[in-house]
Structure formats: C-alpha cells, structure tokens
Amino acid sequence: MNQEMDQLFLIIYLLTLLGNSTIIVAIFIDPPPLHTPMYFFLSNLALVDICYTSCTVPKMLSNFIAESRKILSGGCMAQLYFFVSLLATDCFLLKVMAYDLDRYVAIYKPLQYLTIMNQGVCVGLVSLAWLRGFAHSFVQIELILQLPFCGLNILDNFYCDVPQIIKLACTDTYLIELLMVFNGGLLLIIVFVFLLTSYTVILVKIRTHDTEGKHKSLATCGTQITVASLIFIPGIFIYARPFRKFPMDKLVSVLYTLITPMLNPMIYTLRNAEMKKSIRRLIRRMLLPGRKREA
C-alpha cells in the first residue's frame, strides 16, 4: 500500500512541478499579451505552489519508502515555518489579484489599468504579499516554540503542521489553540469572504454593463473563484476550529498540499485562451528550436 501511495504521490508531485514551471516559463519568455499585471501575479502563484508543495512532498515520499520515519525537531520546525509562510503568501496573492481586478479592471479605470498597475506597483504588491506571508508564519512559530515537549513525539499526519504539533505539547494548549485559530483560521475566513465579495461585485458589474471583454472577464473570475475555493475551504476546515482529530483531516491535508497545486495550472490553462496559445508556442519552440516564432 505504501509503495502504491508513494508512486501516486510522486506522479502528482512531478505533474505539479511540470505544470507550474510551464506556466512560469510561458509567461516570462512569451511576448505580449502575457506581459501584463495579471500574468505577473499568476507566475508568482505558480512559484508559490512549487515551493510550498516542495516543503512537504519530498519528505512525505521518503517516509513511504524508509524503514525509520523520523524528522528532527529542527527540521520539523523549518518545514512548518516555510509551509505556513508559503500558504499564507498564496492567500495574500489571491487577495491582491482580487483587489486588483475589482478596483481597476471591472469597475473603476479599465482604460488606465496598465498605467496604474505599472511594473513598480506590481513588484511592490507581490513583495508585500511574500513579506506578510513570512511574517504571519513567524508569529505562529514563536508561539509554538514557547511550548514544552516531552519524550518521543509521534505526528499523526504526513508532514509537520500546526494542529498536530500543538497537541504534542506537555501542557494545557487551550489558550495557544485559541490564539492560533484567531491568527490563522480567522484570517483565512476574512480573506475568503473578502475574495467572494470582490468577485460578487465584479460579476454584478459585468452582468449589468455591456462591458468590452465581458466573456474574458467572466472566465477570469470563474478561474479565480475556483482556485481560491480549492485553497481556502480546506484551510478553513483545518485551521478555523479546535485542534481535535477528525476522520477527514488527512484527506483534506493531502488535498490542499498535493492535489490543489497540481490542479491550479490546469484550471488556469484550460480556462485561458491566451495561456493555451502561449504554451503551444513554447512546445513548438522546444520541439522545433530553429523555427521562427509564431506570430
């Protein structure tokens, strides 16, 4: 059974790396229209997906084939820090993209979009999302490091995560769990509600106005809502409740650490005509390097 899971997870991980890497390469080597703020944010989302799935899956795969499934406490804390940081960065990037679409594309100044959302602004917004993600994780790690741990500790999960580590502490963890729910779970709920509100406003504006590029905007909103739901709903299930064991915990953990990063590039590609054209051009260049670039 472990060998079958190892093979399945390895295939999913390789597909995740391939899909997200293809999106990044296609965006950065392709000419316009992929050199726009939306695709710049999308390339960063793809990079985050590669990084945060790489924090957990390689160790998960090695555990399936190793006789001794151990991880040092320092390695566990490092895995936890980068995993939570990158997951929070993913959420903040989705929030930035929703705010960007809501304020400048669908409602206020669509004709001035590229002027307002220039390269400096886009880099600043993305940098802020990364910094906020790592700062958010730092707070959680500091709280966990204050807890006492005794003897041999066994994690009932595929990787080190906040709920399982807190339950290993040799003390009453009610207060720290409450702080974690407010720091993590409540944040996920607030950002998810913000995203849904933003996309609702966009959809209402699109339906009530004869907007140029209406179908493209609808497809973009649909894609963003799908991706946000795949990330936020499992995250809310794990982090926005008391840290007790539920039968679905492991399945949900695998969903948003392994399955969602694999599905994201497929969702963006299948619902985006420009991205599909760009990937086809990329494949042609790789197979026929001497051929002239497609117009």
N, C-alpha and C positions, 0 to 999 in steps of 0.2 A: 504493500500500500504506500509506504514512504517513497519507494522508488518511482511509482506512478505519479505521485504528487510532485516529486522533485522534477520529473520530466515535464509535467504540465506547467508548473510554475516557471521553469526555465524557458519554455516556449513563449509564455505570456510576457516574461521579462524581456526577452530578445525582441519580441514584437513591439513592446513599449519603447525600447531604445531605437529601433528602426523607424517606427512611425514618427516619434517626436523629433529625432535627428533629421529626418527627411523634411519635416516642416521648417525647422530652423535653417537648413541649407537652402531650401527652395526660396525662402523669404529673403535671405541675405545675398544670394547670387543672382536673383531674378530681377529684371528691370521693373519699372512701374507697370501695373498699379499696386504691386505688393510692397513698395516702399512708402507706406502710409502709417499713421499712428496705430491704427487698429492691428495691423500685422506686426508692428514692433512689439505691442503688448502680447500678441499671440505667440511670438517667438520666445518671449520671456516665460510665458505659461508653459510652453513645451520644455524649456530648460529646467524649470522648477519640477515638472513631472519626472524628468530624467533623474534629477538629483534626489528627490525625496523617495522615489521608489528604490533608488540605489542605496539608500541608507539602511533599508530593511531586507530587501530580497536576497542579496548575495549571502548574508549571514543565515537567512532562512533556508536557502538551498544547501549550504554547508551543513546545517544541523540535520537535514534529512538523511545525509549520507555518512555523517560522523557517528562514531560509537559514543563519544562523550559530547553532549550538547551543553557546553558551558560558555559563559561570557563573563569576562571580568567586570567588576563593578564600574571601573573607569570607562571601559568600552560600552557598557550599558548606558551610562550617563551621557556619553558622547553621542551614541545612537539616538537616544531620547531627545537630546538638545537639537540636533540637526533635523530630525524628523519633524518635531513640533515647529521648529523655525520655518522650515520649508512649506509645511502645510499651512501655517499662518500666512506666509508670503503669498501662497496660491490664493487664499481667500482675499487678501488685500488687493492683489492684482485684478481679480474679478470685480471687486468693488470699484477700483479705478476705471476699469473698462465700462462698467455700467454708468458711472457718473459722467464719463467722457461722452458716451453715446447719448445719454439723457440730455445733458446740458447743451452740447454743441451740434450734434448731428440731427436729432429728431425734433428738437424744439426751438432752440434759440438762434444759432448762427450757422446754418449748414454751409452757406456760401463762403464764410470766413474760417471754416474748420481748419484747413491746412495752415493758415496763417497763425491762428491762435494756438493750435496744438503743434508748435514747431518742434524741432529736434531737441532743443534745450528743455522745453517743458516736458516732453515725453520721457527723456532720460531722468529728469528730476522726479517725476511721478513714480517711475519704476524703481529708482534708487530708494525713495521713501518707503515704498511697499516692502522692499527687501530689508531695510533697516527696521521697520516696525515689526516685521515677522521675527527677526532675530532678537529684538528687544523683548517682545512678548514671551518668547521661549525662555529667555534669561530669567525673567521673573519666576516662571514655574520651576525651573531648575534650582534656583536659590531656595525656594520653599521646600522642595524635596530634599535638598542636601542638609536641611536642618533636622530631618527625621532620623531617629536611631534605628539601625537594622541589626538583627541578631542571628547568628548561626547561618545554616545553609538556607538559601532562599531559592524557591522554585517559581518561575513565572509561568502562569497558565495562558500563554499566548505564543505567537510565532516570533515576536520581537518585543523590545522594551517599550512600554507605553505607560502613560501617567496612571491610569486606574489600577493596573496590576502592581506597579512599583509601590504606590502608596499603601496598598493593602498588605505589603510585606513588612511594614514598619512595626516595631515592637512598642507601640503606644497607641493611645486613642487618636484616630485620624479624622474624627468628625469635623473639626474646625478646618483642617487643611483641605479636606474634601469640599467643604463649602466654599472656601476661597478658590479652589480650582474650578468649581462649577461656575462661579461668577467670573473668573478670569478667562476661562476657555469656553465653556458651554454657552454662557450668556452672550459673549462676544459673537459666537457663531450665529446665534439666533438673531441678534441685532443686525449683523451684516446681511444675513439671508433675507430678513424682512425688508431691509433697505434695497437689496437687489430686486426682489419681487415687486416692490413699489415702483422702482425706477422703470422696470420693464413694462409694468402695467401702464404707466404714464406714456411710455413710448408707443405701445400698441394702441392705446386710445387715440393719441395724436395721429398715428398713421391711418387709422380707420376713419377718422373724421375729416382728414385733409387729403386732397388729391396730390400727394407728395411725389416728386420725381424720385425714382428708385424705390418705390413702395415695396415691391416684392423682395428686393435685395435686403431692405431693412427688416422685413418680416423674417426672412431666413436667418439674418444675423441675430435677431432677438431670440428666435427659436433655438438656435445653437447655443447661445449664452445661457439661456434658462436650463437647457438640458445638462450642460456641463456643470453649472452651479448646483443643480439638484443632486447630481452624482457625487459631488464633494460635500455639500453642506448637510444633506439629510443623514447620511451615515455618521458624519462628525457630530451632529447634534444628538443622535442616538447614543453615541459612546460617551460624550463629554458633558452633556447637559442634564445629567441625572446622578443620583447617588451611585457610588462606585461598588455596586453589587454585581455578582455574576448573573448573566442572563444566557440562555441557550444559544442566542443568535450572535453573541459577542464576537466569536472568532470569525464567523462568516462575514459579518459586517466589516471587521478589521481587514480581512483579505479583499473585500470589495473595494474599499477606498485607498488601500495601499498598493494593490496589484492590478485589479480589473479596471478601475477608473482611469489611471494613467495610460492604459493600453487603448481604451475606448475614445479618449479625448481627441487624438489626432484623426481617428476615423470619422468622428462626428464633425469636426471642423472641415475635413476634406470632402466628405460626401455632400455636405450642405453648402459648399462654397465653390462656385464655378471657376473663379479666378485661381483659387488654390489648386484645383484639379488640373487646370491648364498649365500652371507653373510646374507641378510635379511631373506632368507628361513631358514638358520641355527638359526638365532635369534628367529624366530617364533617357531621353533621346541623346542628350549630350554625353551621358555616361556610356551608352552603347555605341554611339557614333561620334566620337570626340572631334573628328575632322569636319563634321557637317556644320554648315552655317546656322547661326541661331535663328530659331523660328520667330517670325515677326509677331 
